[in-house]
Amino acid sequence: MDNSHVQDEFRRLEGDVVVAERRLAELGAAVAEMKREKLDASEKETELEAMRESQRLRQQDRRRLLSLLQR
């Protein structure tokens, strides 16, 4: 069975996961800084939670693709 399309998708998704982890770290740091400065971080916290949920979905897709590749 040719699984090159699964491998391509897995590689793309791996890159997306790495980029998203970096963005999550940056936004998390920005939220922490805002809180230290006693600024309203609620909008950024909402954005951060949405990004976390998207990342969870990407990681779930990554596990699914990895499972397909290991068959």
C-alpha positions as CSV (number, residue, x, y, z in Angstrom):
1,M,0.0,0.0,0.0
2,D,1.4,3.4,-1.0
3,N,1.1,5.7,2.0
4,S,3.1,8.6,0.6
5,H,0.1,10.9,0.9
6,V,-0.2,10.0,4.6
7,Q,3.6,10.7,5.0
8,D,3.2,14.0,3.3
9,E,0.3,15.0,5.5
10,F,2.2,13.8,8.6
11,R,5.2,16.0,7.7
12,R,3.0,19.0,7.1
13,L,1.3,18.5,10.3
14,E,4.5,18.0,12.2
15,G,5.6,21.4,11.0
16,D,2.3,23.0,12.0
17,V,2.6,21.5,15.5
18,V,6.1,23.0,15.9
19,V,5.0,26.4,14.7
20,A,1.9,26.3,17.0
21,E,4.0,25.3,20.0
22,R,6.2,28.4,19.5
23,R,3.2,30.7,19.1
24,L,1.6,29.2,22.2
25,A,4.8,29.9,24.2
26,E,4.9,33.4,22.9
27,L,1.3,34.1,23.7
28,G,1.6,32.5,27.1
29,A,4.6,34.7,27.9
30,A,2.6,37.8,26.7
31,V,-0.3,36.9,29.0
32,A,2.0,36.4,31.9
33,E,3.7,39.8,31.2
34,M,0.3,41.5,31.0
35,K,-0.7,40.0,34.4
36,R,2.5,41.1,36.0
37,E,1.8,44.6,34.7
38,K,-1.7,44.4,36.1
39,L,-3.2,44.8,32.6
40,D,-6.4,43.1,31.4
41,A,-5.3,39.9,29.8
42,S,-8.8,38.4,29.4
43,E,-8.9,38.8,25.6
44,K,-5.4,37.2,25.2
45,E,-6.3,34.4,27.6
46,T,-9.3,33.6,25.4
47,E,-7.1,33.6,22.4
48,L,-4.6,31.4,24.2
49,E,-7.3,28.9,25.1
50,A,-8.6,28.7,21.5
51,M,-5.0,28.1,20.4
52,R,-4.5,25.4,22.9
53,E,-7.7,23.7,21.7
54,S,-6.5,23.9,18.1
55,Q,-3.2,22.4,19.1
56,R,-4.9,19.5,20.9
57,L,-6.7,18.8,17.6
58,R,-3.5,19.0,15.6
59,Q,-1.8,16.6,18.0
60,Q,-4.8,14.2,17.8
61,D,-4.5,14.3,14.0
62,R,-0.8,13.7,14.3
63,R,-1.4,10.6,16.5
64,R,-4.0,9.3,14.0
65,L,-1.6,9.7,11.1
66,L,1.3,8.1,13.0
67,S,-0.9,5.2,13.7
68,L,-1.7,4.8,10.0
69,L,2.0,5.0,9.2
70,Q,2.9,2.3,11.7
71,R,0.5,-0.3,10.2
